[in-house]
Amino acid sequence: KSEIKNIGIVRKSIFLSKDIKEGSLTQIEDLIMKRPASGISPMDIRSIIGRRVAKDLKEGKILNNSDLI
């Protein structure tokens, strides 16, 4: 119970390690895991690899399901 308040701070999300153009397929080299945990969990990375990007995305952006097709 005492650690519940820290989950969002301690856990990580998937971020972009470089700019990605609309329509590109996501690759492992495009992704980096960082804090905070307000996006897609690194545990879901297998479902992210190979998906198309819905729009141009900038390096450092936290990845969300709405960014992918």
GIZIWO-V857176 format. One record per pair of residues at least 12 apart in sequence whose C-alpha atoms are under 10 Angstrom apart, sorted by the first residue. I is the first residue (numbers start at 1). GAP is how many residues later the second one is. Records with the same first field share a line. If there is no record, write none. Layout:
I=GAP, GAP
//
This chain:
7=29, 30
8=27, 28, 29, 30
9=26, 27, 28, 29
10=24, 25, 26, 27
11=22, 23, 24, 25, 26, 27, 30, 31
12=20, 21, 22, 23, 24, 25, 26, 27, 28, 29, 30, 31
13=18, 19, 20, 21, 22, 23, 24, 25, 26, 27, 28, 29, 30, 31, 32, 49, 50, 51
14=16, 17, 18, 19, 20, 21, 22, 23, 24, 25, 26, 27, 28, 29, 30, 31, 34, 46, 47, 48, 49, 50
15=15, 16, 17, 18, 19, 20, 24, 25, 26, 27, 43, 44, 45, 46, 47, 48, 49
16=12, 13, 14, 15, 16, 17, 18, 41, 42, 43, 44, 45, 46, 47
17=12, 13, 14, 15, 16, 41, 42, 43, 44, 45
18=12, 13, 14, 39, 40, 41, 42, 43
19=37, 38, 39, 40, 41, 42
20=33, 35, 36, 37, 38, 39
21=31, 32, 33, 34, 35, 36, 37
22=30, 31, 32, 33, 34, 35, 45, 46
23=28, 29, 30, 31, 32, 33, 45, 46
24=26, 27, 28, 29, 30, 31, 32, 44
25=23, 24, 25, 26, 27, 28, 29, 43, 44
26=22, 23, 24, 25, 26, 27, 42
27=21, 22, 23, 24, 25
28=17, 18, 20, 21, 22
29=20
30=19, 29
31=14, 17, 18, 28, 29, 30, 31, 32
32=28, 30, 31
33=12, 29
34=26, 28
35=27
36=26
37=25
38=24, 25, 26
39=22, 23, 24, 25, 26
40=22, 23, 24, 25
41=22, 23
48=15, 16, 17, 20, 21
50=18
51=16, 17, 18
52=15, 16, 17
53=12, 13, 14, 15, 16
54=12, 13, 14, 15
55=12, 13, 14
//
